[in-house]
C-alpha cells in the first residue's frame, strides 16, 4: 500500500493545518493550569470545529456531514494532535455516538440526534464500564425494567469520560436477566439516556484532572423511543461503538504519540543529553515504536476505506500507545533531572502532569488486560479466557 497522501489529501492537510494554527492562536488558556481551564479549552475547541465545518467529515451529507473518506478525518485528527489542540468536549459524540446512531438508529433518531451532535447542543458520554464487572463489559449488572412507556434504570457506572459535562449518555443496561437468556451477551439493551437524572461524581486523578467520573443511576427513567437497536440486542450495538472507538481513536492516539516524541526529543537536546548513550538509545527505541504505531494506524485506515470492520489490531494500537506514552513521559521527567520534579517551571510541570496522567492510559478505552485478551482471541486465535 502507498502510505503517502494523494494530491487531494495533501491539499486538505495544508488547509487544515493552517486553519488549526490560526484558531489555536486565540485559545482561552495557552497553558491550562487546572481541570476547569482544560474543560474550557475542550468546550472552546468543539465550537471552533463546528464553526469551521470540520465536524462529521465522514458522515452522510443528508445528516449534516461532508461525505468525505475516512482519510480526511485521520488527517484532521493528526494535524490537531501535532499542534496540541484540545480534544473537543463532544469528541465522543462525534466519534462514537453519531456513527453508532447512523448504523442502528431509526430515521427519527437520526433526524433528532445527529444535528444536535454537530451543532454542540448535545454532549455525549459512554456509560459502559461498571465497578463490579471489571474488564468484563458483558458482565454488567445495571438493570432496566420496562414500565410501558420506557424503562426505569438502576445501577452504577465508572470511568465515564466527560460525564461531568455531558447531557446525553450511551447507556448499556440489562433488560432481561442472564438466567433467562442463557448468555451474558443477550438481554442487554442500548439506551440513549439523558443525564439530568443521573448522579455524576468526578474522579480526581493524581495530577488533579477529573476526566473520569462515577455515575449512580437510581430510578432513572428512559423513554421508549430512546432504545437504539433491538431490545435485548444491545451487545451488537455496543460492538459497533467499540469498533468505531478502536478505529477512529487510533488515528488520534498515533498522532498524540508523534507529537509527544517530538517534544521529548527537543527536551533531550535542550538538556544537553543527546550524546548520552542510554538516553539516545531510549529515544531511538521510542522513535521506532511511534513509527510502528503510525504505520499500523495507516494500515487500519486503508482497511476501513475498503469497507472492512476494525479488528483486533485496534487493540494492539491502544496497548502500544499506552505503553509508549508512559515511556515518553517517564523519560521526559528523567531528562529534567532533580529540577524537573522540584521546580515549578511550566514545561517541567506539564511533563510531570503528563507522566502522572499517563497511568490512566492503561485504563481508559479498555484496560491493558482487555486489549491483551482481544489480541489473544481475535488476532492470535487462542482459546477464550472467560
C-alpha positions in Angstrom: 0.0 0.0 0.0 1.0 3.6 -0.6 1.5 5.5 2.7 1.7 8.9 1.1 -1.1 11.5 0.8 -2.8 11.8 -2.6 -2.7 15.3 -4.1 -6.2 16.0 -2.7 -5.3 14.7 0.7 -2.1 16.8 0.7 -4.1 19.9 -0.2 -6.6 19.2 2.6 -3.7 18.6 5.1 -2.2 22.0 4.2 -5.6 23.7 4.5 -6.5 22.2 7.8 -3.0 22.7 9.4 -3.2 26.4 8.6 -6.7 26.7 10.0 -5.7 24.9 13.2 -2.7 27.2 13.8 -4.8 30.2 13.2 -7.5 29.2 15.6 -5.1 28.0 18.3 -3.6 31.4 18.4 -6.7 32.5 20.2 -7.1 29.6 22.6 -8.5 30.8 26.0 -5.9 29.1 28.2 -2.5 28.6 26.4 -1.1 26.7 29.4 -4.2 25.4 31.3 -3.2 25.1 34.9 -6.2 23.1 36.2 -9.1 20.9 35.2 -11.5 23.8 34.8 -9.2 25.6 32.3 -8.7 22.3 30.3 -12.5 21.9 30.2 -12.9 25.5 29.0 -10.4 24.7 26.2 -12.2 21.5 25.2 -15.5 23.3 25.0 -14.0 26.2 23.0 -12.3 23.8 20.6 -15.6 22.0 19.9 -17.1 25.3 19.0 -14.2 26.1 16.7 -14.5 22.8 14.9 -18.3 23.3 14.4 -17.7 26.9 13.2 -15.0 25.8 10.7 -17.2 22.9 9.4 -14.7 20.2 10.5 -17.2 18.0 12.4 -18.8 15.0 10.8 -16.4 14.9 7.9 -17.3 11.3 7.1 -21.0 11.5 7.9 -23.5 11.5 5.0 -24.4 14.9 3.7 -28.1 14.4 4.4 -27.3 14.4 8.1 -25.0 17.5 8.1 -21.8 15.7 7.3 -19.4 16.1 4.4 -19.4 12.6 3.0 -15.6 12.5 2.8 -13.4 9.4 3.0 -12.1 8.5 6.5 -8.6 9.5 5.4 -9.6 13.2 5.8 -10.8 12.6 9.3 -7.5 11.0 10.1 -5.6 14.0 8.7 -7.7 16.4 10.8 -7.0 14.4 13.9 -3.3 14.0 13.2 -2.8 17.7 12.5 -4.8 18.7 15.6 -2.7 16.4 17.8 0.6 17.6 16.3 -0.4 21.2 17.3 -1.6 20.2 20.7 -5.2 21.1 20.0 -7.6 20.1 22.8 -9.8 17.0 22.4 -13.3 18.5 21.8 -15.7 18.3 24.7 -18.1 16.4 22.5 -15.5 14.2 20.8 -17.3 11.0 22.0 -20.5 12.3 20.4 -18.8 12.9 17.0 -16.6 9.7 17.0 -18.8 7.2 18.8 -22.5 8.2 19.4 -23.2 9.8 16.0 -21.6 6.9 13.9 -23.4 4.3 16.0 -26.8 6.1 15.6 -26.1 6.2 11.8 -25.7 2.4 11.8 -28.5 1.4 14.2 -30.8 4.4 14.6 -34.3 4.9 13.2 -34.8 7.8 10.8 -36.5 9.7 13.7 -33.4 9.2 16.0 -31.0 10.2 13.2 -33.0 13.4 12.4 -33.2 14.3 16.1 -29.7 13.4 17.5 -27.2 13.9 14.6 -27.7 17.7 14.0 -27.5 18.3 17.8 -24.1 16.5 17.9 -22.7 18.6 15.1 -24.0 22.0 16.4 -23.0 21.3 20.0 -26.5 21.2 21.5 -25.7 17.7 23.0 -22.5 16.4 24.7 -22.2 12.7 25.0 -20.5 10.3 27.4 -20.2 6.5 27.2 -21.9 4.6 30.1 -20.4 1.1 29.6 -17.9 0.2 32.4 -19.1 -0.8 35.8 -17.2 -1.2 39.1 -18.4 -4.8 39.7 -17.8 -6.1 36.1 -14.1 -5.0 35.9 -12.9 -5.7 32.4 -15.8 -8.0 31.6 -18.2 -5.5 29.9 -20.9 -8.0 29.2 -20.9 -8.9 32.9 -22.7 -5.6 33.7 -25.3 -5.5 36.5 -27.1 -2.2 35.7 -30.8 -3.1 35.3 -33.5 -1.5 33.1 -37.1 -2.6 34.0 -39.8 -2.0 31.4 -42.7 0.3 32.5 -44.9 0.6 29.5 -43.7 4.0 28.3 -40.0 3.2 28.6 -37.6 1.8 31.3 -36.5 2.6 34.8 -32.8 2.1 35.2 -30.8 1.3 38.4 -27.1 0.7 38.7 -23.7 2.2 38.7 -21.1 3.1 36.0 -17.5 4.1 36.4 -14.6 5.6 34.3 -17.1 7.6 32.3 -15.1 10.2 30.4 -16.7 13.7 30.0 -19.8 12.7 32.0 -19.3 15.8 34.1 -20.0 17.9 31.0 -22.5 15.6 29.1 -26.2 15.8 28.8 -26.6 12.5 26.9 -25.2 9.0 27.6 -24.7 5.9 25.6 -26.0 3.6 28.3 -25.9 -0.2 28.5 -28.3 -1.9 30.8 -29.6 -5.5 31.2 -33.4 -5.7 30.3 -33.6 -9.5 30.5 -31.8 -11.5 33.3 -28.9 -13.7 32.2 -30.6 -16.6 33.8 -33.4 -16.3 31.3 -31.3 -15.7 28.2 -28.6 -18.3 29.0 -26.0 -15.9 27.6 -24.4 -12.9 29.2 -24.3 -11.2 25.8 -28.0 -11.4 25.3 -30.7 -9.4 27.2 -28.6 -6.2 27.2 -30.2 -3.1 25.7 -28.5 0.1 24.4 -30.3 3.2 25.6 -29.8 6.9 24.6 -30.3 8.3 28.1 -30.4 11.9 29.3 -28.0 12.6 32.2 -30.2 15.1 34.2 -31.5 12.3 36.5 -28.1 10.7 36.9 -25.9 11.4 40.0 -22.4 12.1 38.4 -19.3 12.4 40.6 -15.9 13.3 39.1 -12.9 11.1 40.0 -10.0 13.3 40.7 -6.8 11.8 39.4 -3.3 12.1 40.9 -2.4 15.0 38.6 -5.6 16.9 39.5 -7.5 16.2 36.3 -11.1 14.9 36.6 -11.8 13.4 33.1 -13.3 10.2 34.5 -16.5 10.0 36.5 -18.7 7.7 38.5 -22.4 7.6 37.6 -25.1 6.5 40.0 -28.5 5.6 38.5 -31.4 5.5 40.8 -34.8 5.0 39.2 -33.7 6.9 36.1 -36.5 7.0 33.5 -35.6 6.4 29.9 -38.5 6.9 27.3 -39.4 4.2 24.9 -38.1 6.0 21.8 -34.6 6.1 23.3 -33.9 2.5 22.6 -31.1 2.1 20.0 -31.4 -1.2 18.0 -33.5 -4.1 19.3 -34.5 -4.6 22.9 -32.1 -7.2 24.3 -29.8 -6.8 21.3 -27.6 -4.1 22.7 -24.4 -6.1 22.7 -24.4 -5.9 18.9 -24.8 -2.2 19.1 -22.1 -1.9 21.7 -19.7 -3.7 19.5 -20.4 -1.2 16.8 -19.5 1.6 19.2 -16.3 -0.2 20.3 -15.4 -0.8 16.7 -15.6 3.0 16.0 -13.6 3.6 19.2 -10.8 1.3 18.1 -10.8 2.7 14.6 -11.3 6.4 14.8 -9.5 7.0 18.1 -6.5 5.1 16.8 -5.7 8.0 14.5 -5.8 10.4 17.4 -3.6 8.2 19.6 -0.9 7.8 16.9 -0.7 11.5 16.3 -0.5 12.2 20.0 2.4 9.8 20.3 4.2 11.5 17.4 3.7 15.0 19.0 4.9 13.7 22.4 8.0 12.2 20.9 8.8 15.4 19.1 8.6 17.4 22.3 10.7 14.8 24.2 13.4 15.0 21.5 13.6 18.8 21.9 13.7 18.5 25.7 16.6 16.0 25.5 18.6 18.2 23.1 17.9 21.4 25.2 19.1 19.5 28.3 22.4 18.6 26.5 21.6 14.9 26.8 21.6 14.0 23.1 25.0 12.3 23.3 24.2 10.3 26.4 24.2 6.7 25.2 21.4 5.5 27.4 19.2 8.4 26.6 19.9 8.3 22.9 19.2 4.5 22.8 15.9 5.1 24.6 14.8 7.9 22.3 15.7 5.7 19.3 13.6 2.8 20.6 10.7 5.1 21.3 11.0 6.6 17.8 10.8 3.1 16.3 7.7 2.4 18.5 6.0 5.6 17.4 6.7 4.9 13.7 5.3 1.4 14.1 2.2 2.8 15.7 1.8 5.3 12.8 2.2 2.6 10.1 -0.3 0.3 11.9 -2.9 3.0 12.0 -2.4 3.8 8.4 -2.9 0.2 7.5 -6.1 0.3 9.6 -7.3 3.3 7.7 -6.7 1.6 4.4 -8.7 -1.4 5.6 -11.6 0.8 6.8 -11.6 2.6 3.4 -12.1 -0.8 1.8 -15.1 -1.4 3.9 -13.5 -3.7 6.4 -14.6 -3.7 10.1 -12.0 -2.6 12.7 -10.4 -5.8 14.1 -8.1 -6.8 16.9 -5.2 -4.7 15.6 -7.0 -1.7 17.1 -6.4 -3.2 20.5 -2.7 -3.6 19.6 -2.6 0.1 18.8 -4.3 1.0 22.0 -2.0 -1.2 24.1 1.2 0.1 22.3 0.0 3.7 22.6 -0.5 3.4 26.4 2.9 1.9 26.9 4.6 4.4 24.6 3.1 7.5 26.2 4.1 6.2 29.7 7.7 5.6 28.5 7.9 9.0 26.7 6.6 11.0 29.8 8.9 8.9 32.1 12.0 9.7 30.1 10.9 13.4 29.8 10.7 13.7 33.6 14.1 11.8 34.0 15.7 14.2 31.5 14.7 17.2 33.6 16.9 15.9 36.5 16.3 17.0 40.0 14.9 20.4 38.8 12.3 18.6 36.8 10.5 17.4 39.9 11.3 20.2 42.3 10.8 23.4 40.3 7.6 25.0 39.1 8.5 25.8 35.5 5.7 25.4 33.0 7.5 22.8 30.9 8.5 20.7 33.8 5.1 20.9 35.4 3.5 19.9 32.1 5.7 16.8 31.8 5.1 15.8 35.5 1.3 16.2 35.0 1.6 14.1 31.7 3.7 11.5 33.5 1.1 11.1 36.2 -1.9 11.2 33.8 -0.3 8.6 31.6 -1.1 5.9 34.1 -4.7 6.4 33.2 -3.9 5.5 29.6 -3.8 1.8 30.7 -7.4 2.1 32.0 -9.4 4.4 29.6 -10.9 2.9 26.4 -10.4 -0.6 27.8 -7.7 -1.8 30.2 -4.4 -3.2 29.0 -5.7 -6.6 30.2 -8.8 -6.3 28.0 -6.6 -5.3 25.0 -4.3 -8.4 25.5 -7.3 -10.7 25.7 -8.7 -9.3 22.4 -5.4 -9.7 20.7 -5.0 -13.3 22.0 -8.5 -14.3 21.0 -9.1 -12.4 17.7 -5.6 -11.9 16.3 -3.8 -15.0 17.6 -6.8 -17.3 17.7 -6.1 -18.5 21.2 -8.9 -20.0 23.3 -11.2 -17.6 25.2 -10.1 -16.9 28.7 -13.6 -16.2 30.1 
